């Protein structure tokens, strides 16, 4: 049953996004306000440039301690070496990708276009939905 569920069935399509020029403190507030662990960083055309996560926020935190200031742009801290998944891939394949990884969310692409985000929580929702 789970093998028939695809990533597109559970991915988030309405996203909280950031730009590389976003202030990092505002970006962290956005993550906290929306209770999310990461947000895609996109350009003016909606193309994915990277991801800004809680882990990137830790870099901001530590830098503010050492440098006595809290400034910077998302583009200076975001992760650009993101691993993406295809919208039509099986949720089981996705779970296998999540299992050994510390990454909590992956960007989702369909036909080369960025279409959403899928998280570990989404995989668990798929599991309990078949009960």
C-alpha positions as a Markdown table, in Angstrom:
| # | Residue | x | y | z |
|---|---|---|---|---|
| 1 | Unk | 0.0 | 0.0 | 0.0 |
| 2 | Unk | 2.7 | 2.5 | 1.0 |
| 3 | Unk | 4.7 | 1.7 | -2.2 |
| 4 | Unk | 1.9 | 3.2 | -4.3 |
| 5 | Unk | 2.0 | 6.6 | -2.5 |
| 6 | Unk | 4.2 | 9.2 | -4.3 |
| 7 | Unk | 6.0 | 12.2 | -2.9 |
| 8 | Unk | 3.5 | 14.5 | -4.7 |
| 9 | Unk | 0.7 | 13.0 | -2.6 |
| 10 | Unk | 2.2 | 14.4 | 0.6 |
| 11 | Unk | 4.6 | 17.3 | -0.3 |
| 12 | Unk | 3.9 | 20.9 | 0.7 |
| 13 | Unk | 3.0 | 23.0 | -2.3 |
| 14 | Unk | 2.2 | 26.3 | -0.5 |
| 15 | Unk | 5.6 | 27.3 | 0.7 |
| 16 | Unk | 7.2 | 29.9 | 2.8 |
| 17 | Unk | 10.1 | 31.1 | 0.7 |
| 18 | Unk | 13.1 | 33.4 | 1.1 |
| 19 | Unk | 15.4 | 35.3 | -1.3 |
| 20 | Unk | 19.2 | 35.4 | -1.0 |
| 21 | Unk | 18.9 | 39.1 | -0.1 |
| 22 | Unk | 16.6 | 38.4 | 2.9 |
| 23 | Unk | 18.0 | 39.5 | 6.3 |
| 24 | Unk | 19.0 | 36.3 | 8.3 |
| 25 | Unk | 17.3 | 37.4 | 11.5 |
| 26 | Unk | 14.0 | 38.0 | 9.5 |
| 27 | Unk | 14.5 | 34.6 | 7.9 |
| 28 | Unk | 14.9 | 32.9 | 11.3 |
| 29 | Unk | 11.8 | 34.7 | 12.6 |
| 30 | Unk | 9.9 | 33.4 | 9.6 |
| 31 | Unk | 11.0 | 29.8 | 10.3 |
| 32 | Unk | 9.8 | 30.3 | 13.9 |
| 33 | Unk | 6.6 | 32.0 | 13.1 |
| 34 | Unk | 5.5 | 29.3 | 10.6 |
| 35 | Unk | 6.9 | 26.5 | 12.8 |
| 36 | Unk | 9.0 | 25.1 | 9.9 |
| 37 | Unk | 12.5 | 23.7 | 10.0 |
| 38 | Unk | 13.7 | 25.1 | 6.6 |
| 39 | Unk | 12.6 | 27.3 | 3.7 |
| 40 | Unk | 13.6 | 27.3 | 0.1 |
| 41 | Unk | 15.6 | 30.2 | -1.2 |
| 42 | Unk | 14.4 | 31.2 | -4.6 |
| 43 | Unk | 15.3 | 33.8 | -7.3 |
| 44 | Unk | 12.8 | 36.2 | -9.0 |
| 45 | Unk | 11.7 | 33.5 | -11.4 |
| 46 | Unk | 11.0 | 30.9 | -8.7 |
| 47 | Unk | 14.1 | 28.8 | -9.3 |
| 48 | Unk | 15.6 | 27.1 | -6.3 |
| 49 | Unk | 18.9 | 28.5 | -5.3 |
| 50 | Unk | 19.3 | 26.7 | -2.0 |
| 51 | Unk | 17.7 | 26.0 | 1.4 |
| 52 | Unk | 17.9 | 28.0 | 4.6 |
| 53 | Unk | 17.4 | 25.7 | 7.7 |
| 54 | Unk | 17.6 | 25.7 | 11.4 |
| 55 | Unk | 21.1 | 24.4 | 11.0 |
| 56 | Unk | 22.0 | 27.5 | 9.0 |
| 57 | Unk | 20.4 | 29.6 | 11.8 |
| 58 | Unk | 22.9 | 28.0 | 14.2 |
| 59 | Unk | 25.7 | 29.4 | 12.1 |
| 60 | Unk | 24.1 | 32.8 | 12.4 |
| 61 | Unk | 23.8 | 32.4 | 16.1 |
| 62 | Unk | 27.4 | 31.4 | 16.6 |
| 63 | Unk | 28.7 | 34.1 | 14.4 |
| 64 | Unk | 26.6 | 36.7 | 16.4 |
| 65 | Unk | 28.3 | 35.5 | 19.6 |
| 66 | Unk | 31.8 | 35.7 | 18.2 |
| 67 | Unk | 31.4 | 38.9 | 16.2 |
| 68 | Unk | 29.0 | 40.7 | 18.6 |
| 69 | Unk | 26.5 | 41.4 | 15.7 |
| 70 | Unk | 23.5 | 39.9 | 14.1 |
| 71 | Unk | 23.5 | 40.8 | 10.5 |
| 72 | Unk | 23.9 | 39.2 | 7.1 |
| 73 | Unk | 21.9 | 37.9 | 4.2 |
| 74 | Unk | 20.4 | 34.5 | 3.7 |
| 75 | Unk | 22.6 | 34.0 | 0.7 |
| 76 | Unk | 25.6 | 34.1 | 2.9 |
| 77 | Unk | 24.3 | 31.2 | 5.1 |
| 78 | Unk | 22.0 | 29.0 | 3.0 |
| 79 | Unk | 23.0 | 25.5 | 1.9 |
| 80 | Unk | 23.4 | 25.2 | -1.8 |
| 81 | Unk | 24.3 | 21.5 | -2.0 |
| 82 | Unk | 20.7 | 20.4 | -1.7 |
| 83 | Unk | 19.6 | 16.9 | -2.5 |
| 84 | Unk | 16.3 | 16.9 | -4.3 |
| 85 | Unk | 13.6 | 14.3 | -5.0 |
| 86 | Unk | 11.2 | 13.7 | -7.9 |
| 87 | Unk | 7.5 | 14.3 | -7.3 |
| 88 | Unk | 6.6 | 11.0 | -8.8 |
| 89 | Unk | 9.0 | 8.9 | -6.7 |
| 90 | Unk | 7.7 | 6.5 | -4.1 |
| 91 | Unk | 7.3 | 7.6 | -0.5 |
| 92 | Unk | 9.1 | 4.4 | 0.4 |
| 93 | Unk | 12.2 | 5.4 | -1.7 |
| 94 | Unk | 12.0 | 8.8 | 0.1 |
| 95 | Unk | 11.9 | 7.2 | 3.5 |
| 96 | Unk | 15.1 | 5.2 | 2.5 |
| 97 | Unk | 16.7 | 8.5 | 1.6 |
| 98 | Unk | 15.7 | 10.1 | 4.9 |
| 99 | Unk | 16.8 | 7.2 | 7.1 |
| 100 | Unk | 20.6 | 7.7 | 7.0 |
| 101 | Unk | 20.4 | 11.5 | 6.5 |
| 102 | Unk | 20.4 | 14.4 | 8.9 |
| 103 | Unk | 18.4 | 16.4 | 6.4 |
| 104 | Unk | 14.8 | 17.0 | 7.6 |
| 105 | Unk | 13.3 | 18.2 | 4.3 |
| 106 | Unk | 14.0 | 17.8 | 0.6 |
| 107 | Unk | 13.0 | 20.1 | -2.3 |
| 108 | Unk | 10.7 | 18.4 | -4.8 |
| 109 | Unk | 11.0 | 18.7 | -8.6 |
| 110 | Unk | 8.7 | 17.6 | -11.4 |
| 111 | Unk | 10.0 | 17.7 | -15.0 |
| 112 | Unk | 12.9 | 19.9 | -13.9 |
| 113 | Unk | 10.7 | 22.5 | -12.1 |
| 114 | Unk | 10.7 | 23.2 | -8.4 |
| 115 | Unk | 7.2 | 22.3 | -7.1 |
| 116 | Unk | 7.4 | 21.8 | -3.4 |
| 117 | Unk | 9.0 | 20.5 | -0.2 |
| 118 | Unk | 8.7 | 17.1 | 1.5 |
| 119 | Unk | 9.7 | 16.5 | 5.1 |
| 120 | Unk | 10.1 | 13.6 | 7.5 |
| 121 | Unk | 6.8 | 14.6 | 9.1 |
| 122 | Unk | 5.1 | 14.2 | 5.7 |
| 123 | Unk | 6.4 | 10.7 | 5.4 |
| 124 | Unk | 5.0 | 9.8 | 8.8 |
| 125 | Unk | 1.6 | 11.3 | 7.8 |
| 126 | Unk | 1.6 | 8.9 | 4.9 |
| 127 | Unk | 2.2 | 6.0 | 7.2 |
| 128 | Unk | -0.6 | 6.8 | 9.6 |
| 129 | Unk | -3.0 | 7.6 | 6.7 |
| 130 | Unk | -3.2 | 4.0 | 5.7 |
| 131 | Unk | -4.2 | 2.8 | 9.1 |
